[in-house]
Amino acid sequence: MKKPLVILCVLFLLGGCSSKYAVTFDSYPQGATLICDGTNWGYTPKTLYYDNSVKKQRTLNLRACSANWVSGAREVYGIIPVSLYPNGASQTLQRPNAPNAYVDHSFSLQVQQNRKMTQVLQETRAIQAEQERVKQQKQQEDNTQYLCNLGLLNHLSCK
C-alpha cells in the first residue's frame, strides 16, 4: 500500500510548477519592483505561476500588476491572450518616458550585479562543500590505511 502512495507523491513533486501557467514579468530596464494586487513580488524579471485553470480562459488580465522603478516611474501590465500562449507567457514593459531614467538604469545594473554575486557565492559554497567532502573521504581512507598498517584492522580495503 505504501509503494503506490510513494509513487504518487514523487509524481506530484516532479510535476511541480509544470501543471501551472507561468507568466514572466519583465521590464526595461530590469530591476523594477513587481507589484500585483498590492503584493510585492521582488524585482523583474520575475516568474509567477497561476493555477492551471487559466488555460481555459481566452485571456489573462494582468492589469492588477505593475512595474515600479526606483525613480517613481510606473507602468501597468496588460492582457495575455492565453489561447496564443497555452504553455505560459512573458510580458516586458518599457519604462515610460519620465524623469530620472539614469537612476533606474543604474539600479538595474546594481540588481544584476547582486544576482551575479549571489550566483557566484552559491557556486563557491558548493565547491567548498565538495572540497570538504573529498578531504573527509581522504582522511577516512588515510585513517583506515593507518589502522591496517598497525595490524589493528583486517579489512578488504587494507593494502
C-alpha positions in Angstrom: 0.0 0.0 0.0 2.9 2.4 0.7 4.5 1.9 -2.7 1.6 3.4 -4.7 1.5 6.3 -2.3 5.2 7.0 -2.6 5.0 6.8 -6.4 2.0 9.2 -6.4 3.9 11.7 -4.1 7.0 11.5 -6.4 4.9 12.2 -9.5 3.3 15.1 -7.8 6.6 16.6 -6.7 8.2 16.0 -10.2 5.2 17.8 -11.7 5.8 20.8 -9.5 5.1 24.0 -11.4 4.7 22.3 -14.7 1.0 22.0 -14.1 0.8 25.7 -13.5 0.6 28.6 -16.1 3.8 30.5 -15.9 3.9 34.2 -16.6 7.3 36.0 -16.6 7.1 39.7 -15.8 10.0 41.7 -17.2 10.8 45.3 -17.7 13.3 47.5 -19.4 15.4 48.4 -17.6 15.1 45.4 -15.4 15.0 45.8 -11.7 11.6 47.4 -11.4 9.6 46.1 -8.4 6.7 43.9 -9.5 3.5 44.7 -7.6 0.4 42.6 -8.1 -2.8 43.3 -6.2 -0.7 45.1 -3.5 1.8 42.3 -3.1 5.5 43.0 -3.7 7.0 40.0 -5.7 10.5 41.4 -6.0 12.5 42.7 -8.9 11.9 42.0 -12.6 12.3 39.6 -14.3 10.1 37.5 -12.1 8.0 34.4 -13.0 4.7 33.9 -11.2 2.7 30.6 -11.5 -1.0 30.8 -12.0 -3.5 28.0 -11.5 -3.8 25.7 -14.5 -7.5 26.7 -14.9 -6.1 29.9 -16.5 -5.6 27.8 -19.6 -9.3 27.5 -20.0 -9.7 31.3 -20.3 -9.3 33.2 -23.5 -7.3 35.9 -21.8 -5.4 36.6 -18.6 -5.8 40.1 -17.2 -2.6 41.4 -15.7 -3.7 45.0 -15.2 -3.5 44.5 -11.4 0.3 44.1 -11.8 2.7 46.9 -12.4 6.4 47.6 -12.8 7.6 50.2 -10.4 11.0 51.7 -10.9 13.0 53.3 -8.1 12.7 56.7 -9.8 9.0 56.6 -9.3 8.2 55.7 -12.9 5.4 53.1 -13.2 3.8 51.1 -15.9 0.9 48.6 -15.8 1.0 45.2 -17.4 -1.7 44.3 -19.9 -3.7 41.3 -21.1 -2.3 38.0 -22.3 -4.2 36.1 -25.0 -3.9 32.6 -23.3 -5.1 30.8 -26.5 -2.0 32.1 -28.3 0.3 31.1 -25.4 -1.2 27.9 -23.9 2.1 26.9 -22.1 2.9 30.3 -20.5 3.8 33.8 -21.5 6.2 36.6 -20.9 5.4 40.3 -20.9 8.1 43.1 -20.9 7.2 46.7 -20.1 9.3 49.6 -21.4 9.9 52.3 -18.8 7.8 55.3 -19.6 9.5 58.5 -20.7 9.7 60.1 -17.3 12.4 62.0 -15.5 15.4 60.3 -13.8 15.8 57.4 -16.2 19.5 57.2 -15.3 18.5 56.3 -11.7 16.6 53.3 -13.0 19.4 52.2 -15.3 21.9 52.5 -12.5 19.7 50.5 -10.2 19.2 47.8 -12.9 22.9 47.3 -13.0 23.1 47.0 -9.2 20.3 44.4 -9.3 22.1 42.4 -12.0 25.4 42.6 -10.1 23.7 41.4 -6.9 22.2 38.5 -8.7 25.5 37.5 -10.2 27.3 37.8 -6.9 24.6 35.6 -5.3 25.1 33.0 -8.0 28.9 33.1 -7.6 28.5 32.8 -3.8 26.3 29.7 -4.2 28.7 28.1 -6.6 31.6 28.9 -4.3 29.8 27.3 -1.4 29.0 24.2 -3.5 32.7 23.9 -4.4 33.8 24.3 -0.8 31.3 21.7 0.3 32.7 19.2 -2.3 36.3 20.0 -1.3 35.4 19.3 2.3 33.7 16.1 1.4 36.7 14.9 -0.6 39.0 16.0 2.3 37.0 14.0 4.8 36.9 11.0 2.5 40.7 11.1 2.1 41.1 11.5 5.9 38.9 8.4 6.4 41.0 6.4 3.8 44.2 7.5 5.5 42.9 6.5 8.9 41.8 3.1 7.6 45.2 2.6 6.0 47.0 3.6 9.2 44.9 1.0 11.2 45.7 -1.6 8.5 49.5 -0.8 8.8 49.3 -1.2 12.6 47.6 -4.6 12.1 44.5 -3.4 14.0 42.2 -3.7 11.1 41.7 -6.7 8.9 39.6 -5.3 6.1 39.3 -5.7 2.3 40.5 -2.1 1.9 43.8 -2.9 3.6 46.7 -2.9 1.1 
